[in-house]
């Protein structure tokens, strides 16, 4: 199993743990490089979308 996580910006609130978005994939089906391509845009975009909804 490989996984990546990105923190949701602005989710740090006193008394509540910060939020993050995680993506996991099996090693057999997804190479490290393929997984990292999802980190660069889609996972960061997802975290930004969640952050915008927290306001």
N, CA, C and O atoms as CSV, one atom per row, in Angstrom:
chain,resi,resn,atom,element,x,y,z
A,1,UNK,N,N,0.843,-1.169,0.000
A,1,UNK,CA,C,0.000,0.000,0.000
A,1,UNK,C,C,0.891,1.236,0.000
A,1,UNK,O,O,1.856,1.313,0.761
A,2,UNK,N,N,0.571,2.183,-0.839
A,2,UNK,CA,C,1.230,3.488,-0.844
A,2,UNK,C,C,0.161,4.521,-0.518
A,2,UNK,O,O,-0.997,4.353,-0.902
A,3,UNK,N,N,0.527,5.571,0.172
A,3,UNK,CA,C,-0.449,6.617,0.434
A,3,UNK,C,C,0.230,7.971,0.535
A,3,UNK,O,O,1.410,8.080,0.866
A,4,UNK,N,N,-0.551,8.993,0.241
A,4,UNK,CA,C,-0.115,10.385,0.338
A,4,UNK,C,C,-1.201,11.148,1.076
A,4,UNK,O,O,-2.368,10.756,1.052
A,5,UNK,N,N,-0.827,12.217,1.719
A,5,UNK,CA,C,-1.812,13.068,2.392
A,5,UNK,C,C,-1.417,14.521,2.227
A,5,UNK,O,O,-0.236,14.860,2.143
A,6,UNK,N,N,-2.429,15.371,2.181
A,6,UNK,CA,C,-2.220,16.812,2.072
A,6,UNK,C,C,-3.069,17.472,3.153
A,6,UNK,O,O,-4.247,17.149,3.304
A,7,UNK,N,N,-2.482,18.383,3.892
A,7,UNK,CA,C,-3.227,19.114,4.921
A,7,UNK,C,C,-4.229,20.059,4.268
A,7,UNK,O,O,-3.967,20.625,3.207
A,8,UNK,N,N,-5.369,20.219,4.910
A,8,UNK,CA,C,-6.371,21.178,4.443
A,8,UNK,C,C,-5.998,22.534,5.051
A,8,UNK,O,O,-6.016,22.694,6.272
A,9,UNK,N,N,-5.660,23.509,4.201
A,9,UNK,CA,C,-5.227,24.807,4.728
A,9,UNK,C,C,-6.330,25.496,5.531
A,9,UNK,O,O,-7.498,25.480,5.142
A,10,UNK,N,N,-5.951,26.090,6.633
A,10,UNK,CA,C,-6.894,26.836,7.459
A,10,UNK,C,C,-7.772,25.974,8.339
A,10,UNK,O,O,-8.702,26.483,8.964
A,11,UNK,N,N,-7.500,24.680,8.405
A,11,UNK,CA,C,-8.348,23.801,9.213
A,11,UNK,C,C,-7.884,23.701,10.662
A,11,UNK,O,O,-8.482,22.983,11.463
A,12,UNK,N,N,-6.826,24.419,10.991
A,12,UNK,CA,C,-6.311,24.381,12.358
A,12,UNK,C,C,-7.190,25.265,13.245
A,12,UNK,O,O,-7.188,26.490,13.126
A,13,UNK,N,N,-7.932,24.617,14.129
A,13,UNK,CA,C,-8.812,25.320,15.055
A,13,UNK,C,C,-8.492,24.832,16.460
A,13,UNK,O,O,-8.325,23.630,16.668
A,14,UNK,N,N,-8.404,25.739,17.428
A,14,UNK,CA,C,-8.126,25.302,18.798
A,14,UNK,C,C,-9.141,24.246,19.263
A,14,UNK,O,O,-10.350,24.415,19.101
A,15,UNK,N,N,-8.635,23.183,19.829
A,15,UNK,CA,C,-9.485,22.123,20.341
A,15,UNK,C,C,-9.931,21.109,19.304
A,15,UNK,O,O,-10.654,20.167,19.628
A,16,UNK,N,N,-9.506,21.293,18.049
A,16,UNK,CA,C,-9.883,20.347,16.995
A,16,UNK,C,C,-8.644,19.985,16.194
A,16,UNK,O,O,-7.855,20.868,15.856
A,17,UNK,N,N,-8.456,18.721,15.885
A,17,UNK,CA,C,-7.267,18.352,15.099
A,17,UNK,C,C,-7.365,18.913,13.680
A,17,UNK,O,O,-8.467,19.056,13.150
A,18,UNK,N,N,-6.227,19.231,13.060
A,18,UNK,CA,C,-6.258,19.714,11.675
A,18,UNK,C,C,-6.776,18.616,10.737
A,18,UNK,O,O,-6.683,17.426,11.037
A,19,UNK,N,N,-7.315,19.041,9.616
A,19,UNK,CA,C,-7.854,18.106,8.644
A,19,UNK,C,C,-6.830,17.806,7.556
A,19,UNK,O,O,-5.929,18.606,7.300
A,20,UNK,N,N,-6.975,16.650,6.919
A,20,UNK,CA,C,-6.123,16.278,5.796
A,20,UNK,C,C,-6.918,15.406,4.838
A,20,UNK,O,O,-7.916,14.793,5.217
A,21,UNK,N,N,-6.465,15.359,3.601
A,21,UNK,CA,C,-7.047,14.499,2.575
A,21,UNK,C,C,-5.982,13.468,2.231
A,21,UNK,O,O,-4.815,13.810,2.037
A,22,UNK,N,N,-6.387,12.206,2.157
A,22,UNK,CA,C,-5.437,11.137,1.902
A,22,UNK,C,C,-5.859,10.334,0.678
A,22,UNK,O,O,-7.046,10.169,0.397
A,23,UNK,N,N,-4.864,9.844,-0.036
A,23,UNK,CA,C,-5.089,8.994,-1.204
A,23,UNK,C,C,-4.218,7.754,-1.039
A,23,UNK,O,O,-3.020,7.860,-0.779
A,24,UNK,N,N,-4.819,6.589,-1.188
A,24,UNK,CA,C,-4.066,5.349,-1.063
A,24,UNK,C,C,-4.230,4.481,-2.303
A,24,UNK,O,O,-5.266,4.528,-2.966
A,25,UNK,N,N,-3.219,3.699,-2.612
A,25,UNK,CA,C,-3.260,2.807,-3.771
A,25,UNK,C,C,-2.373,1.602,-3.496
A,25,UNK,O,O,-1.419,1.679,-2.721
A,26,UNK,N,N,-2.701,0.492,-4.141
A,26,UNK,CA,C,-1.879,-0.704,-3.964
A,26,UNK,C,C,-0.573,-0.574,-4.743
A,26,UNK,O,O,-0.540,0.035,-5.812
A,27,UNK,N,N,0.473,-1.130,-4.219
A,27,UNK,CA,C,1.795,-1.065,-4.837
A,27,UNK,C,C,1.800,-1.777,-6.187
A,27,UNK,O,O,2.456,-1.327,-7.126
A,28,UNK,N,N,1.085,-2.866,-6.283
A,28,UNK,CA,C,1.073,-3.649,-7.524
A,28,UNK,C,C,0.427,-2.869,-8.672
A,28,UNK,O,O,0.877,-2.975,-9.813
A,29,UNK,N,N,-0.607,-2.096,-8.393
A,29,UNK,CA,C,-1.353,-1.408,-9.447
A,29,UNK,C,C,-0.893,0.019,-9.730
A,29,UNK,O,O,-1.179,0.558,-10.799
A,30,UNK,N,N,-0.187,0.634,-8.791
A,30,UNK,CA,C,0.183,2.044,-8.934
A,30,UNK,C,C,1.638,2.250,-8.545
A,30,UNK,O,O,2.050,1.897,-7.440
A,31,UNK,N,N,2.408,2.818,-9.452
A,31,UNK,CA,C,3.811,3.108,-9.127
A,31,UNK,C,C,3.893,4.367,-8.264
A,31,UNK,O,O,2.935,5.134,-8.165
A,32,UNK,N,N,5.017,4.556,-7.666
A,32,UNK,CA,C,5.266,5.746,-6.842
A,32,UNK,C,C,5.082,7.007,-7.678
A,32,UNK,O,O,4.457,7.966,-7.224
A,33,UNK,N,N,5.619,7.012,-8.891
A,33,UNK,CA,C,5.516,8.185,-9.759
A,33,UNK,C,C,4.072,8.479,-10.146
A,33,UNK,O,O,3.670,9.641,-10.197
A,34,UNK,N,N,3.286,7.438,-10.419
A,34,UNK,CA,C,1.871,7.647,-10.745
A,34,UNK,C,C,1.123,8.265,-9.570
A,34,UNK,O,O,0.301,9.163,-9.754
A,35,UNK,N,N,1.407,7.786,-8.376
A,35,UNK,CA,C,0.737,8.314,-7.195
A,35,UNK,C,C,1.109,9.781,-6.973
A,35,UNK,O,O,0.256,10.594,-6.616
A,36,UNK,N,N,2.369,10.112,-7.182
A,36,UNK,CA,C,2.823,11.494,-6.996
A,36,UNK,C,C,2.156,12.440,-7.993
A,36,UNK,O,O,1.940,13.608,-7.671
A,37,UNK,N,N,1.824,11.962,-9.198
A,37,UNK,CA,C,1.128,12.842,-10.147
A,37,UNK,C,C,-0.225,13.273,-9.604
A,37,UNK,O,O,-0.698,14.362,-9.928
A,38,UNK,N,N,-0.851,12.445,-8.789
A,38,UNK,CA,C,-2.131,12.817,-8.166
A,38,UNK,C,C,-1.926,13.837,-7.055
A,38,UNK,O,O,-2.833,14.612,-6.753
A,39,UNK,N,N,-0.776,13.846,-6.458
A,39,UNK,CA,C,-0.491,14.805,-5.381
A,39,UNK,C,C,-0.364,16.214,-5.936
A,39,UNK,O,O,-0.846,17.168,-5.326
A,40,UNK,N,N,0.282,16.351,-7.092
A,40,UNK,CA,C,0.606,17.668,-7.622
A,40,UNK,C,C,-0.602,18.545,-7.881
A,40,UNK,O,O,-0.572,19.723,-7.525
A,41,UNK,N,N,-1.654,18.035,-8.478
A,41,UNK,CA,C,-2.810,18.886,-8.751
A,41,UNK,C,C,-4.085,18.393,-8.071
A,41,UNK,O,O,-4.647,19.124,-7.255
A,42,UNK,N,N,-4.559,17.200,-8.370
A,42,UNK,CA,C,-5.880,16.810,-7.848
A,42,UNK,C,C,-6.002,16.796,-6.325
A,42,UNK,O,O,-7.008,17.263,-5.790
A,43,UNK,N,N,-5.019,16.280,-5.628
A,43,UNK,CA,C,-5.124,16.197,-4.171
A,43,UNK,C,C,-5.045,17.588,-3.540
A,43,UNK,O,O,-5.773,17.879,-2.591
A,44,UNK,N,N,-4.178,18.437,-4.055
A,44,UNK,CA,C,-4.099,19.811,-3.551
A,44,UNK,C,C,-5.385,20.580,-3.865
A,44,UNK,O,O,-5.858,21.357,-3.036
A,45,UNK,N,N,-5.948,20.369,-5.048
A,45,UNK,CA,C,-7.207,21.030,-5.415
A,45,UNK,C,C,-8.328,20.588,-4.496
A,45,UNK,O,O,-9.143,21.405,-4.067
A,46,UNK,N,N,-8.372,19.313,-4.194
A,46,UNK,CA,C,-9.379,18.788,-3.282
A,46,UNK,C,C,-9.256,19.435,-1.901
A,46,UNK,O,O,-10.258,19.829,-1.305
A,47,UNK,N,N,-8.032,19.542,-1.400
A,47,UNK,CA,C,-7.806,20.158,-0.088
A,47,UNK,C,C,-8.228,21.628,-0.107
A,47,UNK,O,O,-8.802,22.117,0.865
A,48,UNK,N,N,-7.951,22.332,-1.204
A,48,UNK,CA,C,-8.352,23.740,-1.335
A,48,UNK,C,C,-9.880,23.864,-1.369
A,48,UNK,O,O,-10.440,24.776,-0.760
A,49,UNK,N,N,-10.546,22.961,-2.069
A,49,UNK,CA,C,-12.022,22.977,-2.140
A,49,UNK,C,C,-12.629,22.764,-0.750
A,49,UNK,O,O,-13.589,23.438,-0.378
A,50,UNK,N,N,-12.074,21.839,0.001
A,50,UNK,CA,C,-12.568,21.595,1.365
A,50,UNK,C,C,-12.336,22.836,2.215
A,50,UNK,O,O,-13.220,23.235,2.973
A,51,UNK,N,N,-11.174,23.448,2.105
A,51,UNK,CA,C,-10.853,24.649,2.880
A,51,UNK,C,C,-11.842,25.775,2.565
A,51,UNK,O,O,-12.262,26.497,3.469
A,52,UNK,N,N,-12.212,25.930,1.304
A,52,UNK,CA,C,-13.156,26.979,0.918
A,52,UNK,C,C,-14.529,26.754,1.545
A,52,UNK,O,O,-15.245,27.717,1.819
A,53,UNK,N,N,-14.904,25.504,1.773
A,53,UNK,CA,C,-16.198,25.199,2.362
A,53,UNK,C,C,-16.209,25.348,3.881
A,53,UNK,O,O,-17.276,25.391,4.495
A,54,UNK,N,N,-15.023,25.426,4.487
A,54,UNK,CA,C,-14.939,25.563,5.938
A,54,UNK,C,C,-15.221,26.992,6.404
A,54,UNK,O,O,-15.512,27.218,7.578
A,55,UNK,N,N,-15.136,27.932,5.502
A,55,UNK,CA,C,-15.289,29.344,5.878
A,55,UNK,C,C,-16.718,29.684,6.165
A,55,UNK,O,O,-17.026,30.829,6.495
